[in-house]
Amino acid sequence: MTAAARARKYEPRRVPETKVATSAMIASLAAEGYDTVAAPFGHALVEAAKDNARIVGLTADLAKYTDLHVFAQAYPDRFYQMGMAEQLLMSAAAGMAHEGFIPFATTYSVFASRRAYDFICMAIAEENLPVKIVCGLPGLTTGYGPSHQATEDLAIFRGLPNLTILDPCDATDVAQMVPAMIAHDGPVYARLLRGKVPEVLTRYRPDYQFKLGRAQMIREGRDVLVVSSGIMTMRALDAAELLAKDGIDVAVLHCPTIKPLDTETILAEAGKGRLLVTAENHSEVGGLGEAVARSLLRAGVTPSFRQIALPDQFLEAGALPTLHDLYGLSTAKVAQQIRGWL
């Protein structure tokens, strides 16, 4: 090799500039065309607190990322910043509940379910206290990898006696679940959709009203029944529109309350001879799908049954739309799976 060739070989090369097109944390959950509502949880809590001085808000350094900052600005004397200490957060909320308050404790789902579980179990659930645990980033709603993806939170919390579990679909669900949580005299764990949250359910059911403990039919259909919760109701509805073009008629039964599950409505719809598909933004282990399957078996109702859920593994990090497609939660993948099962 000549001296000139050797010099070219080891000459520093300029790396082409690239732009990151999507963020792992910030990505729209809704398809284009949906209207959105900013911080529906925070505004609903402020509205409820006007006539209820017992309501207080606590957070583990995540007010902005759980929309509790709206409440903090409206009621600074009723807002408590507990720092990055979820166990302390839950213990303090339990103490306030003992003194007659209705604490709303916010953090990320992964921190509440993994770090603070024993404190929620012994200080809140066992005492049946009216602590409302409202948590962002449930399931696969962030691309930050297993440290932030609470893909097993429903499985963890379903085993706790006294605890009501909510998985809302859209801004209407999030806003209307707040007064329902306050009216319920016991602990509640709610998966939170924050920031600009899409309006979905009223597009199909203008009269839709969240009802704690009740599943509601959002779209009728003769061929397939999808039983879904959370953002997967939105994906199921979008997939139903795609499948309708192929002549496949899909019904969507929305179940925003995971526990107690509305088995009466599910069993009534499951007995109509359609393929039954459960769809959830959660591990295939221990969430809505297994809760529905248990109810069917106990009642002796045996429709053809399939499950759309996240795999039983730690998930990759990356851009959220890419991950939803990879793990089968995107609208296209939901439609593809249902089409393949018919």
C-alpha positions, 0 to 999 in steps of 0.5 A: 500500500502506498503512502497516499493510499494509507493516508486515505484509508485512515483519514477521518470520515465525515458521518452524514447528519441524520434527524430523529423522526420520532421520539421514544417518549412522545408519539401520538397514540391516535390515528390522524383525524381524531380530536384531542383534549388537553390534560382531561384528568387534571381538569376533571380533578380541578372541577371535582375539587371545587365542591369537595375540600377532601380532595388532595393531590400527591405526586412522586416528582411527576406532576407535569407527566401525570397532568396533576400540575393542573390541579397543583396550579389551581389548589397549591395548598392541597398539592403535595410533592413527595419526590422520587419516593413512591413508597413514601407517596403511597404511605402518605396517601394512606395516612391522609385517607385515614384522616378523612381526605380523598388522596389522588396519588400519581406516578408512572404505572411501572413505579406504582406496581413494582416499587410501591406494591407492598405499601399499596397492599398493606397500607391502602388495599388491606385497609380499604382506604379511598386512595386513588392511584392514577398512573401514566405510561401504562402498558406499551405507551412509551418506547423507553424500554422495560424500565418505563413500560408497565406491561404487567401492571394489571396482572400485579394489581388484579390479585389485590383484594378491594382494589378497583382497576380502570383502563380508560380509552380516551378523554371522555373516559378519563374525565368521567372516571374521576367523579366515579372514582371519588364516589367509590368508597375504596381504593382505585388504580387507574391507568392514565392517558395524559397530555393531548388525549384523543376523543374516540368513544363519542364518535361512535356513541354520542351518548356514551357515559363512563360507568364504573364496573360496566362494559358497553357496546360501542360498535355492533357487528355480526361476525366478530366480537372484540372485548377490549380496554384502554387504547385497544378499544380505539385500535379495535374500532379503527380495525373494524372500519378497515375490516368492514371494507372486506365485508367483515362485521366487527362488534367492539365491547369496551371494558374500562373496568378490569376489576370488577369485570362486567361478566354479565354483559360479556357472557351475554355477548359471548353467547351469540356465536361470533369469534371472540377476540380480547384486545389489551395493551398489556402482557398476555399473562394476567390481564383482560384476556385471561380475566375474560377467559376465566369468566367464560370457562366458569360459566360454560360459555365456549366461543372461538377465542383469540387474544391480542396482547403483548408477548410474555417478554421484556419489550424493545425500546424504540419509536412507539409506532414501530413498537406497536406494529412490531408487537401487534397493537397497531390498527393494521396488525389488529385487522390482520390478526382478526382477518387471519383467524376467520 
